[in-house]
């Protein structure tokens, strides 16, 4: 029987040894693609979840900030921003009272061309001179208080000064916050560096910070508290399929709308498995750019038995920054050692520009190498570079399969064709 992995906009077809028992090779469930995305946005704006409509709540003349995510998400901000502006206009808020911020957290700074593509021609024209990119290191970030857990919260000055904050993003499974989207547009989106690091490093290894969990998840809970503290009032979250086509839009209260989007995502992305597998074969698709490619590997942990093997297929064609992380990982003896470095703030200036979510990956990577045998199939990294990560290297998927077969002629195997979004769940 032939199997496949989604890979770099295409598919890799492959076969498995007949002696292997395949537990699952299910991909994400297919959902109808929204052909009229602009119409879907209008439908969601007409039916806000958990809050009054923009037209009913907004007062004429107020100062509004729209937050949108960066290029690591395929969110159609170019369609969403004009639609939101039109609603604000109807409520008496003219375009000149609205600004927009790329809520990149500590992700690499997008170029001017990337921002223009993300926002679109109409958005650029209507918000000319009022579009900015968040700088987590800016001295102008404003302290607005502490969470109940004691984390000091500092945020973008323009957000702190706004009367109304609206977010635009995408809901997608996330290995720590349960699901991305929702209040993540605010935290880490427009928070200060120290706020983000305090939050991320505190909850990184908490057993309740996990994929597909919102209730009782401290990573998620504190993000919500920060967003409420900072005034995030509305959120428009999209659901995208494995080819980044829109399959739904959810607008309203940031928590209520996000929960609806998350429930819908779970129905699409969750794959039930009968037991942990000896071998998990996963692709990075559809999150294949930069640090996002690693999420498939983190998700694959949930499908594998301790001591099992994970074959992680990711092109890493934009892997340049990964070398700095690899070097830091090689210096730490264990996940504990690396985590202590983060908590001390012992981060070299050379990797700070790549973002907290980037270099904190050293912790789970170390844990993965301690609990599983990981074989990385990649075009963008050399054998030497992969070895520094304490993973094995394979140039092709076939090579990786044959190597594992030699060690494990009998094995239970799970295939995750779209590992970046599939939620593995052991029954």
C-alpha positions in Angstrom: 0.0 0.0 0.0 1.2 3.5 -0.8 1.3 6.3 1.7 2.0 10.0 1.3 3.3 13.1 3.2 2.4 16.7 2.2 5.6 18.4 1.4 6.5 21.9 0.2 3.3 22.3 -1.8 3.4 18.8 -3.2 3.3 15.2 -2.0 5.9 12.6 -1.3 4.6 9.1 -2.0 6.2 6.1 -0.4 5.7 2.5 0.7 6.4 0.7 4.0 7.7 -2.7 4.7 5.0 -5.3 4.7 6.0 -6.5 8.1 5.1 -3.2 9.7 1.6 -2.7 11.2 0.2 0.7 10.3 -1.9 2.1 13.1 -3.0 5.2 11.1 -2.1 7.2 8.1 -5.1 9.6 8.3 -4.7 13.2 7.2 -6.7 16.1 8.5 -10.4 15.8 7.6 -11.3 17.6 4.4 -13.5 20.7 4.8 -15.2 22.6 2.1 -13.1 25.5 0.9 -14.6 29.0 1.1 -14.7 30.2 -2.4 -16.0 33.7 -1.4 -13.6 34.7 1.4 -14.8 38.3 1.4 -18.3 37.0 1.9 -17.3 34.7 4.7 -15.6 37.6 6.5 -18.8 39.7 6.2 -20.9 36.8 7.5 -18.6 36.5 10.6 -18.7 40.3 11.2 -22.5 40.1 11.0 -22.6 37.3 13.6 -20.2 38.2 16.4 -19.7 35.5 19.0 -20.1 36.5 22.7 -20.2 40.2 22.2 -22.2 43.0 20.5 -21.4 43.9 16.9 -18.8 46.5 16.1 -21.5 48.9 14.9 -23.3 48.7 18.2 -20.3 48.9 20.5 -18.1 51.4 18.8 -18.4 55.2 19.5 -17.7 57.8 16.8 -14.2 59.3 16.9 -12.5 56.7 19.1 -8.9 55.6 18.5 -8.7 52.1 17.1 -5.7 49.7 16.7 -5.9 46.7 14.4 -3.4 43.9 15.1 -2.5 41.5 12.3 -0.1 38.5 12.4 3.1 38.2 10.4 4.2 36.2 7.3 4.5 33.0 9.2 0.7 32.7 8.9 -1.3 32.8 5.7 -4.1 34.8 7.3 -5.9 36.9 4.6 -5.4 40.2 6.3 -5.5 41.9 2.9 -9.3 41.1 2.8 -10.0 41.3 6.5 -8.6 44.8 7.2 -10.7 46.7 4.6 -13.8 44.8 5.9 -13.1 45.8 9.5 -12.4 49.4 8.4 -15.7 49.6 6.5 -17.6 48.5 9.7 -15.7 51.1 11.8 -16.7 53.7 9.2 -20.3 52.8 9.5 -20.0 53.4 13.3 -18.5 56.8 12.8 -14.8 56.0 13.1 -13.0 57.4 10.0 -9.8 55.7 8.6 -7.6 58.4 10.0 -8.6 57.3 13.6 -7.3 53.8 12.9 -3.8 52.4 12.9 -2.5 48.8 12.3 0.4 46.9 13.9 2.1 43.8 12.7 1.9 41.8 15.9 5.1 39.7 15.4 6.0 39.2 19.0 9.7 38.4 18.8 9.6 36.8 15.3 12.0 38.1 12.7 11.0 41.6 11.4 9.1 41.4 8.1 10.3 43.5 5.1 8.3 46.4 3.7 7.4 44.3 0.7 6.1 41.5 3.0 4.0 43.9 4.9 2.5 45.4 1.7 1.6 41.9 0.5 0.1 41.0 3.9 -2.0 44.1 4.3 -2.9 44.4 0.6 -3.2 47.5 -1.7 -6.4 48.8 -0.2 -5.3 48.4 3.4 -2.0 50.1 2.6 -3.8 53.0 0.9 -6.4 53.6 3.6 -3.9 53.3 6.5 -1.0 55.1 4.8 1.5 56.2 7.4 -0.3 54.4 10.2 1.0 50.9 9.8 3.9 49.8 12.0 5.7 46.6 13.1 5.8 45.8 16.8 9.3 46.0 18.4 9.4 43.9 21.6 12.7 45.6 22.5 11.4 49.2 22.2 11.9 51.5 25.1 8.5 53.0 24.4 6.7 49.8 25.4 4.3 50.6 28.3 3.9 48.8 31.6 0.2 48.2 32.3 0.2 46.0 35.4 0.8 42.4 36.5 -1.1 39.2 36.0 -2.5 37.3 39.0 0.6 35.0 38.7 2.8 38.1 39.1 4.1 38.5 35.5 4.8 42.1 34.7 3.0 43.1 31.5 4.4 45.7 29.2 2.9 46.3 25.7 3.2 48.3 22.5 2.6 52.1 23.2 0.0 52.5 20.5 -2.0 49.5 21.8 -1.8 51.0 25.4 -3.1 54.3 24.1 -6.0 52.9 22.0 -9.6 53.0 22.9 -10.4 49.8 21.0 -8.1 46.9 20.0 -9.1 44.4 17.3 -7.1 41.4 16.3 -6.9 39.4 13.0 -5.2 36.0 12.9 -5.5 32.3 12.4 -6.6 29.5 14.7 -4.3 26.5 14.4 -3.2 23.7 16.8 -0.3 24.8 19.0 2.0 22.6 21.1 1.9 24.7 24.2 -1.1 27.1 24.1 -3.5 24.4 22.9 -4.5 26.4 19.9 -2.9 29.4 18.2 -5.0 32.4 17.4 -7.3 34.1 19.9 -5.3 36.1 22.5 -1.9 35.0 21.0 -2.2 38.0 18.7 -1.7 40.1 21.9 0.5 37.8 23.8 3.2 37.5 22.5 2.1 39.6 19.5 2.4 43.1 21.0 4.1 42.4 24.3 7.5 43.5 25.5 10.5 41.1 25.3 10.7 40.6 29.1 7.0 39.9 29.4 7.1 37.3 26.6 10.2 35.6 28.0 8.8 35.5 31.6 5.6 33.9 30.3 7.2 31.4 27.8 10.0 30.2 30.1 7.7 29.8 33.0 5.2 27.5 31.3 7.3 25.9 28.7 7.6 22.6 30.5 4.4 22.6 32.5 2.6 19.4 32.0 -0.7 21.3 31.4 0.7 23.4 28.6 -0.1 21.1 25.8 -1.6 20.7 22.4 -5.4 20.6 22.1 -5.9 21.9 25.7 -7.4 25.2 26.7 -9.0 24.4 30.1 -6.5 24.5 32.9 -3.6 25.4 30.5 -1.4 28.0 32.3 0.2 29.1 29.0 -3.2 29.9 27.5 -4.8 31.2 30.7 -2.1 33.8 31.3 -2.1 34.9 27.6 -5.9 35.5 28.0 -5.3 37.5 31.2 -2.7 39.7 29.5 -5.0 40.4 26.5 -7.9 41.3 28.8 -5.6 43.6 30.8 -4.5 45.3 27.6 -7.9 45.8 26.1 -8.2 43.3 23.3 -11.9 43.5 22.6 -12.5 41.8 19.3 -10.8 39.0 17.3 -11.3 37.7 13.8 -9.8 34.1 13.6 -9.6 32.2 10.3 -9.3 28.4 9.9 -7.1 27.3 7.0 -6.7 23.9 5.4 -3.4 22.1 4.6 -3.0 24.3 1.5 -3.7 27.5 3.4 -7.2 27.9 1.8 -9.8 29.5 4.1 -12.4 27.1 5.4 -14.0 29.4 8.0 -14.0 32.7 9.9 -15.0 33.4 13.5 -15.4 36.9 14.8 -16.3 38.3 18.2 -15.0 38.2 21.8 -11.3 37.0 21.6 -12.0 34.1 24.0 -15.5 33.1 22.9 -14.8 33.3 19.1 -11.5 31.5 19.5 -13.1 28.6 21.4 -15.6 28.2 18.6 -12.8 28.2 16.1 -10.8 25.7 18.2 -13.8 23.3 18.5 -14.1 23.4 14.7 -10.3 22.9 14.3 -10.4 19.9 16.7 -13.1 18.3 14.6 -10.9 18.7 11.5 -7.4 18.0 12.8 -7.8 15.4 15.6 -6.8 11.9 14.6 -7.6 9.1 17.1 -4.8 6.5 17.5 -5.3 3.0 19.2 -1.9 3.2 21.0 1.5 4.8 20.9 3.5 3.8 17.9 7.0 2.4 17.7 7.6 4.6 14.6 6.0 7.9 13.7 6.6 9.4 10.3 5.6 13.0 10.1 5.9 16.0 7.7 6.1 19.6 8.7 3.3 20.6 6.3 1.6 23.1 6.3 3.9 25.0 8.7 7.1 24.7 6.7 8.6 28.2 7.1 11.4 28.8 9.6 10.7 27.8 13.2 7.2 26.7 12.3 8.5 23.5 10.8 9.5 22.3 14.3 5.8 22.1 15.4 5.2 18.9 13.5 8.0 17.3 15.5 6.6 18.5 18.8 3.1 17.2 17.8 4.6 13.8 16.8 5.7 13.2 20.4 2.0 12.6 21.3 1.9 9.7 18.8 5.1 7.9 19.8 6.0 5.6 22.6 9.0 6.5 24.8 12.1 5.1 23.2 10.4 5.0 19.8 11.6 6.5 16.5 10.3 9.6 14.8 11.1 10.3 11.2 10.7 14.1 10.7 10.5 15.3 7.1 11.0 19.1 6.6 12.8 20.8 3.7 14.3 23.5 5.9 15.0 25.6 2.8 14.9 28.7 5.0 17.0 27.1 7.8 19.8 29.8 8.0 18.9 31.0 11.5 18.6 27.5 12.8 22.4 27.1 12.9 22.7 29.6 15.8 20.2 27.5 17.7 21.9 24.3 16.9 25.2 25.7 18.2 23.5 26.7 21.5 21.9 23.3 21.8 25.3 21.6 21.3 26.7 23.5 24.2 24.0 22.4 26.7 24.3 18.9 28.1 20.6 18.4 28.8 17.2 19.9 28.5 17.5 21.1 32.1 20.8 22.8 31.4 19.4 24.6 28.4 16.2 25.6 30.3 18.3 27.1 33.1 20.2 29.2 30.5 16.9 30.6 29.3 15.7 31.4 32.9 19.0 33.2 33.6 18.7 35.2 30.4 21.8 33.6 29.1 20.9 34.2 25.4 23.7 35.3 23.0 23.0 38.5 21.1 23.5 36.5 17.9 20.3 34.6 18.2 18.0 37.2 19.9 16.8 38.6 16.6 15.3 35.2 15.7 12.8 35.4 18.6 12.0 33.7 21.9 9.8 31.0 20.3 12.8 30.2 18.2 15.6 29.7 20.7 13.4 28.2 23.4 13.0 25.2 21.1 16.3 24.0 22.4 14.5 22.7 25.5 11.9 20.4 23.7 14.6 19.4 21.2 16.8 18.3 23.9 13.9 16.4 25.6 13.1 14.8 22.2 16.7 13.5 21.8 16.6 12.2 25.3 13.3 10.3 24.9 13.2 9.3 21.2 15.4 8.5 18.3 14.7 11.3 15.8 15.8 11.0 12.1 15.6 14.2 10.3 14.9 14.0 6.5 15.9 17.4 5.1 17.3 19.2 2.1 18.4 22.4 3.8 20.6 21.0 6.6 23.8 19.0 6.4 24.5 15.7 8.2 26.8 17.6 10.5 24.3 20.2 11.4 21.6 17.6 12.1 24.0 15.6 14.3 24.6 18.7 16.4 20.9 18.7 17.3 21.4 15.1 18.6 19.3 13.8 15.7 20.1 11.4 12.9 20.3 12.7 9.3 18.8 11.1 6.2 18.8 12.6 2.7 15.6 10.9 1.7 12.5 9.4 3.3 13.3 6.0 1.8 16.7 6.0 3.3 15.2 6.8 6.8 12.6 4.0 6.5 15.2 1.4 5.5 17.4 2.4 8.3 14.6 2.1 10.9 13.4 -1.2 9.3 16.9 -2.7 9.8 16.6 -1.9 13.5 12.9 -2.7 13.8 11.7 -5.4 11.3 8.5 -5.6 13.3 6.9 -2.3 14.3 3.6 -0.4 14.9 3.7 2.7 12.7 1.8 5.9 12.5 2.0 8.3 9.5 1.1 12.0 10.0 0.7 13.4 6.4 0.2 17.0 7.7 2.1 16.9 10.9 2.0 20.6 11.5 -1.7 20.6 12.1 -2.7 17.0 12.9 -3.6 16.5 16.6 -2.6 12.9 17.5 -4.7 11.5 20.4 -4.3 8.1 22.0 -7.7 6.6 22.7 
